[in-house]
Amino acid sequence: MKIFEQIRHFEFITSTTEIPYSQILLYYFILFAIYVLFLRGLKPTFLTMTILLMLNQGFFESLFGAYGVTSVKAGFVVLLIILLFRMKPVKLSNKEKIALWCFVVFSILFYLGYILNDVSIVWASYQYYKYAFPVIIYFAIKGHDFNETQTDYYTNLFFKLMVFQVIFSVVKILLLGLRENITGSIANLGGGIGIGYAVMGAITYWVIKKGNFKAKDWRFVIMLLIIPAASGKRAIWFLYPIIIVMLMWERVSKNFIYNVLTVILIAPLLIYVGFRLNPSLNPERKLWGSFDFQYAVDYALSYSGMSEEKLESDYAQGRWGSSVAIVDETIADPLSKEALIGYARSRSGSYGEHFRPEDYGLMPGTMVSQIGSMIIQMGWPAAFLIIFIFLLFIYSIPDRRIAHIITFYVLWDTILYSGSMINAPVQSVLLVYCIWIIKYNVKIPDVSECHELESSIIENKTLKLSSLPDA
């Protein structure tokens, strides 16, 4: 087919390949024009501006460089302060109270690590921002106590903007090619964040539709894959089919034949198409190469540092292998200064002059997944606390099954991947927004509400009985 022949000629471009500035200008001009032509019905609220800024950081990063990044962070801080001042008094759940106290302890441990490692407090605050922002935004949204109409507006806005990211990713492929950096209008460097938007978008959309997917709904969920696929992300082709199966598992028993056939068809199809579209996952290392499942699995194991060859090496390699080595070393001596407070990052971004990868059994220069990085940066107590805080937020969702699925993804991202769902605001704020939307669409009364309802029913029955005439 002609379309497949055209796909073959696309060449994957790494993030290190420079993009001509004229191309960048043209790309973002087209994106801006699409926004102007098709984005309607915006309400000039501070939360709207926060969502728009989160999903359009790429404009500022690509066009203005370091100044653009600083401007975005300053804009987020200003918007967050305004949102905090406009909060209403609300009652926190027990999980939210625990999360708030855990965050206080985390903050103390975080800054303590920088002070004891003699690193600038200003630099510490710059790093602290990425963990503090999503936590504060969670409580800021909670404090606004949005009504049904407001929540529906923000839900629709979120998914409308997700459709734009799909369109922008198509424009990227046509104009800039398949390249690792540039993720829609969201970010400039790295394409890994596209995985989070696809996965969380699919989970949230499933909840809103109550799992009753029609053909157009499946088209939307499949189209979300274009966001990470445009950046050549490999992990999405392993992960997305698992998420789809987990979402559909409960419904299999309700409409057995239809749903089983859907799972059998969609999951293998995603794997087949994904492995052929990603040059890293097929033997020919090109777009639409041949399908070889064993080759793709072997590549993934080697990349993560868990292949037989790399496990036999003297030093741990890859995201998974290196993090396993760090965790093992920490367990061996959990009360050492390094294990408790880590090697706080210096101004250059390195872990510090005293940190030697070889001491942890790591290959110098190897990639490390987020759990390993957090232990090295701030010690295991602070790392455990920030993960625990996000899990408390997730399990504030009444539907435990959905909470389990989100937890699976967040822990996978933290333990085996980049961990941007926790340590990058462009992803962690997305997680908070999705938790809020899901909680609104999964309305299960809490225990206290059930007791109040039960008491009301009993009281009404008692009144009716007392009003009956004597026999």
Beta strands, then each sheet from edge to edge (+ up, - down):
end
